[in-house]
Amino acid sequence: MNMQKLMQEAQKMQMQLQKDQKELEDTIYEGTSSMVTVKMNGKYEIQEVKINNEGEDLSSEDVSMLEDMVMVAMNEAVKKIASDKEKKLGKYGQGLAGLM
């Protein structure tokens, strides 16, 4: 393979990587836990937190439990982001290993 073709392939791969990164950053991921839903973008920025407190009053004990549920929901969303990143961007790490 000549050097010019190799550079073109590297440039093409870099453009695709940037496109995939942008797509992941713009994707909204949702994590849920019982009464709580958290929406977060691919930059790990929380976009929305919803608490379904339909017909119930929250006591201090409920608030503590609710905080735990928010944490669980947020962690679920983060795991989904990490999984998508591995699926979409992991192929670039494998391709670069062949160039070394």
VOBA-1610 file (N, C-alpha, C; in pm, whole numbers, padded with zeros to 5 digits, always signed):
BEGIN
Met+00086-00118+00000Met+00000+00000+00000Met+00090+00124+00000Asn+00063+00217-00092Asn+00148+00335-00097Asn+00109+00436+00011Met+00199+00528+00037Met+00182+00623+00146Met+00062+00716+00123Gln+00039+00757+00000Gln-00073+00847-00030Gln-00206+00778+00001Lys-00218+00654-00039Lys-00342+00579-00012Lys-00359+00559+00139Leu-00252+00532+00208Leu-00257+00515+00353Leu-00304+00644+00421Met-00254+00758+00376Met-00294+00888+00431Met-00442+00916+00403Gln-00488+00880+00284Gln-00628+00900+00250Gln-00718+00815+00340Glu-00677+00692+00364Glu-00754+00603+00452Glu-00757+00656+00595Ala-00644+00708+00641Ala-00637+00764+00776Ala-00727+00887+00788Gln-00727+00970+00685Gln-00810+01090+00684Gln-00959+01051+00682Lys-00992+00952+00602Lys-01130+00903+00595Lys-01174+00849+00731Met-01086+00773+00795Met-01117+00717+00926Met-01136+00829+01030Gln-01053+00932+01024Gln-01063+01043+01117Gln-01196+01117+01099Met-01238+01137+00976Met-01365+01205+00948Met-01482+01122+01001Gln-01477+00991+00981Gln-01582+00904+01030Gln-01585+00903+01183Leu-01469+00903+01245Leu-01459+00908+01390Leu-01523+01035+01444Gln-01494+01148+01382Gln-01553+01275+01425Gln-01705+01273+01408Lys-01751+01217+01299Lys-01895+01207+01274Lys-01962+01121+01381Asp-01900+01005+01411Asp-01956+00915+01512Asp-01955+00978+01650Gln-01847+01051+01684Gln-01841+01118+01813Gln-01952+01223+01825Lys-01974+01300+01721Lys-02079+01403+01722Lys-02216+01338+01738Glu-02238+01227+01667Glu-02365+01156+01676Glu-02390+01107+01819Leu-02285+01052+01881Leu-02299+01006+02019Leu-02327+01121+02115Glu-02258+01233+02096Glu-02279+01348+02183Glu-02420+01404+02171Asp-02479+01396+02053Asp-02613+01449+02030Asp-02725+01353+02069Thr-02692+01228+02093Thr-02792+01128+02129Thr-02837+01149+02273Ile-02967+01136+02297Ile-03021+01145+02433Ile-03042+01004+02485Tyr-02984+00977+02601Tyr-02994+00846+02666Tyr-03087+00861+02786Glu-03165+00757+02812Glu-03261+00762+02921Glu-03235+00647+03018Gly-03229+00682+03145Gly-03217+00582+03251Gly-03338+00594+03342Thr-03391+00480+03385Thr-03508+00482+03471Thr-03488+00393+03593Ser-03553+00434+03701Ser-03552+00357+03825Ser-03680+00390+03899Ser-03775+00302+03895Ser-03901+00318+03968Ser-03969+00450+03932Met-03968+00548+04021Met-04041+00674+04000Met-03956+00781+03930Val-03833+00749+03895Val-03740+00850+03844Val-03696+00817+03702Thr-03692+00919+03618Thr-03638+00908+03483Thr-03536+01020+03464Val-03418+00984+03413Val-03313+01081+03386Val-03279+01074+03238Lys-03270+01192+03175Lys-03225+01199+03035Lys-03094+01275+03032Met-02998+01218+02958Met-02862+01271+02953Met-02812+01260+02810Asn-02732+01358+02768Asn-02675+01348+02633Asn-02543+01272+02638Gly-02486+01249+02522Gly-02363+01171+02512Gly-02240+01242+02565Lys-02256+01365+02611Lys-02147+01437+02677Lys-02163+01428+02828Tyr-02249+01335+02872Tyr-02276+01311+03014Tyr-02340+01432+03082Glu-02414+01512+03007Glu-02485+01627+03063Glu-02631+01588+03082Ile-02680+01600+03205Ile-02818+01565+03234Ile-02908+01669+03169Gln-03001+01622+03089Gln-03093+01710+03019Gln-03226+01724+03091Glu-03265+01619+03164Glu-03397+01621+03228Glu-03402+01516+03339Val-03466+01551+03450Val-03494+01457+03557Val-03644+01466+03584Lys-03711+01354+03579Lys-03855+01348+03605Lys-03880+01257+03724Ile-03959+01306+03820Ile-03998+01227+03935Ile-04149+01208+03929Asn-04191+01083+03920Asn-04333+01052+03913Asn-04383+01033+04056Asn-04437+01140+04111Asn-04487+01139+04249Asn-04640+01144+04248Glu-04696+01072+04158Glu-04840+01075+04134Glu-04917+01032+04259Gly-04990+01127+04318Gly-05078+01098+04430Gly-05008+01066+04560Glu-04879+01100+04574Glu-04807+01069+04697Glu-04735+01192+04748Asp-04727+01204+04881Asp-04647+01309+04944Asp-04515+01249+04987Leu-04409+01324+04971Leu-04277+01272+05004Leu-04236+01312+05145Ser-04199+01215+05227Ser-04143+01241+05360Ser-03991+01249+05346Ser-03922+01277+05456Ser-03775+01283+05450Ser-03717+01147+05417Glu-03781+01041+05464Glu-03735+00906+05428Glu-03753+00882+05278Asp-03865+00931+05226Asp-03890+00917+05082Asp-03785+00992+05001Val-03746+01109+05050Val-03647+01190+04978Val-03515+01113+04970Ser-03474+01052+05080Ser-03351+00975+05080Ser-03358+00860+04980Met-03470+00790+04981Met-03488+00679+04887Met-03490+00732+04743Leu-03554+00846+04723Leu-03562+00907+04591Leu-03423+00945+04540Glu-03339+00994+04629Glu-03202+01028+04589Glu-03130+00903+04540Asp-03149+00793+04608Asp-03088+00667+04564Asp-03140+00625+04427Met-03270+00643+04406Met-03328+00604+04277Met-03276+00693+04164Val-03255+00822+04193Val-03199+00912+04092Val-03058+00867+04056Met-02981+00829+04156Met-02845+00783+04131Met-02845+00657+04044Val-02933+00563+04074Val-02942+00440+03995Val-02979+00473+03850Ala-03076+00561+03831Ala-03119+00598+03696Ala-03007+00666+03619Met-02934+00755+03686Met-02823+00825+03620Met-02714+00726+03581Asn-02682+00635+03668Asn-02579+00535+03636Asn-02622+00446+03521Glu-02750+00415+03511Glu-02800+00334+03399Glu-02779+00409+03267Ala-02808+00539+03268Ala-02789+00619+03147Ala-02642+00624+03107Val-02553+00640+03206Val-02409+00645+03179Val-02361+00512+03120Lys-02411+00401+03170Lys-02372+00270+03116Lys-02415+00256+02971Lys-02532+00309+02937Lys-02579+00302+02798Lys-02490+00385+02707Ile-02445+00501+02754Ile-02354+00585+02675Ile-02224+00510+02651Ala-02168+00454+02758Ala-02040+00382+02746Ala-02052+00264+02650Ser-02164+00193+02655Ser-02186+00079+02566Ser-02190+00124+02421Asp-02264+00232+02392Asp-02273+00283+02255Asp-02137+00331+02206Lys-02061+00399+02293Lys-01929+00447+02253Lys-01838+00331+02218Glu-01843+00226+02298Glu-01759+00109+02270Glu-01798+00046+02136Lys-01929+00036+02111Lys-01975-00024+01985Lys-01932+00059+01865Lys-01947+00192+01875Lys-01921+00277+01759Lys-01774+00315+01744Leu-01705+00335+01854Leu-01569+00387+01844Leu-01463+00280+01867Gly-01500+00165+01920Gly-01404+00058+01943Gly-01337+00009+01817Lys-01408+00015+01706Lys-01351-00032+01579Lys-01231+00052+01537Tyr-01225+00179+01581Tyr-01113+00263+01543Tyr-00986+00222+01616Gly-01000+00181+01739Gly-00884+00133+01814Gly-00827+00007+01751Gln-00913-00081+01704Gln-00868-00204+01639Gln-00798-00173+01508Gly-00851-00077+01433Gly-00791-00041+01305Gly-00656+00025+01321Leu-00641+00105+01425Leu-00514+00173+01448Leu-00405+00074+01492Ala-00444-00031+01559Ala-00346-00130+01604Ala-00276-00194+01484Gly-00346-00209+01373Gly-00288-00267+01254Gly-00188-00176+01185Leu-00193-00048+01214Leu-00099+00047+01151Leu+00034+00053+01225Met+00039-00001+01347Met+00161+00010+01427Met+00248-00110+01411
//
